[in-house]
Structures are given as structure tokens and as C-alpha cells.
Amino acid sequence: MAADPFTWGALVAGGITSIAILLFIGATGKSAQIPLLTWLPDAMAGPTPVSALIHAATMVTAGVYLVVRCNGIYQNAPTAMFIVAIIGAATAIFAATIGLAQNDIKKVLAYSTVSQLGYMFLACGVGAFVAAIFHVMTHAFFKALLFLGSGSVIHGMHHEQDMRRMGNLKKFMPVTFVTMLAGWLAICGIPVWAGFFSKDEILYKTFAATNATADATLLGIHVNTILWVIGLITAMLTAIYMTRMMWMTFFGAERFHEELPVVDNPNEPSRAEENAFALGDAHDVKEPHGDAHALAHQDEDDEEEHHHIGHDFRPHESPWMMTVPLVVLAILSTLGGLIGVPYAMSSIFGAGDVNAFERTLAPVIYVKKGEHDSHSPASTHSETKKEVKNFYAAAPVPNATGEHSEEHTAHSPEEISQERWLALLSVGLAAGGIIIGWLMFGKTPLRRMPKILEDKWRIDEIYNGYIVDPITNLSRNGLWKGFDVGFIDGIVNGIGSATAALGSAARGVQVGFVRSYAAFILFGALIVIGYFIYYGFKLIV
């Protein structure tokens, strides 16, 4: 299988690159990547167990699985892999910035999911397919934990989802707090929690990439280096917004009954719903219906009705049916990453190569003939091994003792040292993000974030204004009024009208008088007789 050259013309030239890009477009919609990411945060409106299933374990990761399973196609289409990496990195940092400013606890986790999916596609784009699936697994652990934990919080808060009305819940919900603490540390990438191993493997593989992202440059800098920096920034942003979520929910003062701040410019249509929610009027608001002063004096009973929180309300821990799954997921979020510890980490403790996850997936990762990665024991092939002639390369064959040959256990000291230093840098940035989050929101949990982030970069408004509305207007005025009503219905109605007009004309001869019918018969007979006389005369002459 010959690889297509790295050219932008390959986008429309057909062949394997076009196949890979078309597959990725489907994966983009399935896994909520730029530009098809707006549906997933809206899907979190369902029950939290459904959100945990959709956002963590199954549906949204199907796009990542598709790309990984088709890795043989992508490794022979460098242009497509380049696009996958760019889209993944852009989605990761874009969604992370939005997560910084959301106040709905489930919406924070939803944008976190979009960001983590971006990490997975970044891994696919730089050729780290095993790391991508490893992050799918660890992400399933801690994201399911966080979503179910948020459901426990919502249950204990009597269906309240706005973090601005929470605070100090660790006092009332200790089990939920401790388990979500494990999920928080895992998603931040703190050792030894599961997210650390998969996230750092992705970052290292991005930095050490040798595919098209390393060949391309921007301002003299290799693109894979730029993508690595974006990944590091995203890791720090993740730690910041997750720290904000944890602090607003479990720490600080209790804000169960406090009046929420009114956003700027309450008469702006895009802010009307948030103003109404903040002030207790949770009706379906489409347009602003009064100034902030009028909204601020809504009846207290109305506020209690919409927010379900009375003045004597106190949060409570969820029942064991909700907390037991949290404990199980907390254990997996803490220890689940140990199945895929890279050699650079395990060798610190003299454990050797214990990366069972990579060895398990090695048979389905395509390896071009003559290529190998000296850092991975499962990515080289001995010349004495039997070559596999199908689409995917086989895993190295163990010897009689069940161990791989010396060739497969060789590791580059330079690469090991490099991976350790990069992991240390990543952990430092994650810890720095936690500290920044604490400094920003520790004393001021209701700190206003930039409006553009609160509005999600106004991507919904952009899509509505430049895509949805024009298509709607074209459909209404062009396709419906012009083509459907004007042309299609015009043909149908025209045939009916013509038939009715013809019937009206023919109805004139049906007058009901016998003498009229006799006159028509005589007239017709004269025409027939005249016809034969005329042609008979022509024949005689």
C-alpha cells in the first residue's frame, strides 16, 4: 500500500487521502470536534447516568475508535493525519476555554468531554493510536465518575445545577466529595491517577512525532511542537476549570439561598434567560421582559418554586445506590492507569516493561515495512519472525518463556530521559493550574469570567446567523415558496385549473335542449360529408 504524498491537493485528488478525510468527517460529527461540536453540550440535559454513558464510555468515543481501527488507512495518508491532529488540538483548547466560564456543573463536564476527545484525536493525528485508546479507557473511568458525582450533587441539592448556588458541600456530602476528588485529580493528570498516564503518553508522542506534523513547519517551528504546546496549555486550563468546579461546589461558603449577580446589560436578548435564572424566574424566557430592578424583586415563593430550594433547605448525601458506583469508579480512576504504565515510568522502580495495554493492542496497529519505534517494545519486528501479509501488522511473537526477544526490549536512554522530563513538565503545569484555580476562585468563587467565554465564543450565534438562518431563509423562500409551492404545486394546481376551465368551456354545449343537440349533430354530419366530398373531388380531378 503506497502512501499518498503530503500535499493539500490530495484533499480533492481522490484515493486513500480522500477516503481518510471522509471517514474523519463522520468521526468529527460523532465525537463532537470542530466544527460539529455544539450538539454534545446540549445533550447533557438528560439524566446524569445517560450523560455518563454518552459522554464517557460509548457513543462519543466511537469516532475515535473508527479512526484508530482504520489506522492503516491514515498512516498511508499523511495529509489526513495532519488534519486530524490539527482539528483535535484546536478542539481541545477551544472547549477548555469555554469550560472556564460555565456555571452549570454538567455543562462544565460536557465541554471537558469535548476537550478530552480533542486529546484523543490529537493522539491519532500524530500516530499514537494506542495512546488514544488508552485515554478512551481512562477517560471513561474518571468522566463517568464526575458525571455520576455531579448527579449525586444535583440530587443532594434538590435538582439545582448552578454551581453559584452551591458551596461547602463536602460538609454535607462526604462520600460524593471524596470520590469526585479522585476524578478531579485524574482529569488534571496528577500521578498516580489514571488520567496522568494516558494524557502524558499523548503529549510525549506528540512531541516525539515523526509523521507529517513533524515534517510541516509554521514560522520555522515544527507543527508537532506547536501541537505539543497547545496540549500543555490545554492541560493547564483543564486543571484550572476543574479546580473552579470543585471549589465552587464543595468548598467556600454556603450559597444555597444567596441572590445571584445579574449579568451586564440585562436587556440584551442573549442574556435574558441567564438573568431570569439568576433572579429566580426560570420560565422559558425568549425576550427580556423588564429591567434588572424589576427582575430582582420577583416573589420569594416563585423563586423557591423554580429552584426547588426552601429557606430551611440543607443538602444531603445521596443513598448508597448512587454512592457505591462512585466508589467503584473512584478506584478505577485511581488505579486504572496502571495497566498502561510506559517503560519510562515503570523502569524508575525497576519494574521493567509492564505496559500490558500496548502489547494487547499491538496486533491491530499497522506498521509500515522497515519502520519501527525503538521506544516501544511492540512496534519492531525481528527479521526472523514470520511476516504477516494482511492489512495489519502482527504483534511480536514471544519466545518459549513468554518474554519478547532482546530486540523488542531495547529502549533508547535518550527517549526515556526525554519522556520523563516531559512528564515532569506536564505534571508541573497541571499542579500550577490547580494553584491558579485556587488563587482565582478560592476567595471569589463567583468571579466573572470574560463574557466571550460565558457566551461560548458565540459559536451558536455564528452558526445560527451565518449557516442556520440563511439555509432556513433559502429553504423557506426558495425551496418551499419558489420550488415546492410555486413550481410543484403550480403544476398540480395548473393541471386542475386547466381541467376545470376546459370543463367550463365544454359545459356550454350541455344546455339540455333537444333542438340544440340536433343542430350539433347536423353540423357534425355536414362537416363529415363535406370532408368526403372535398377529397373525392380531388381524386376525380
Secondary structure by P-SEA (a helix, b strand, c coil): cccccccccccccccaaaaaaaaaaaaaaaaccccccaaaaaaccccaaaaaaaacccccaaaaaaaaaaaaaaaacaaaaaaaaaaaaaaaaaaaaaaaccccaaaaaaaaaaaaaaaaaaaaaacaaaaaaaaaaaaaaaaaaaaaaaaaaaaaaccccccccccccccccaaaaaaaaaaaaaaacccccaaaaaaaaaaaaaaaccccccccccccccaaaaaaaaaaaaaaaaaaaaaaaaaaccccccccccccccccccccccaaaaaaaaaccccccccccccaaaaaaccaaaaaaaacccccbbbbbbcaaaaaaaaaaaaaaaccccccccccccccccccccaaaaaaacccccccccccccccccccccccccccccccccccccccccccccccccccaaaaaaaaaaaaaaaaaaaaaaaaaaaacccccccccccccccccaaaaaaaaccaaaaaaaaacccccccccccaaaaaaaaaaaaaaaaaaaaccccccaaaaaaaaaaaaaaaaaaaaaaaaaaac
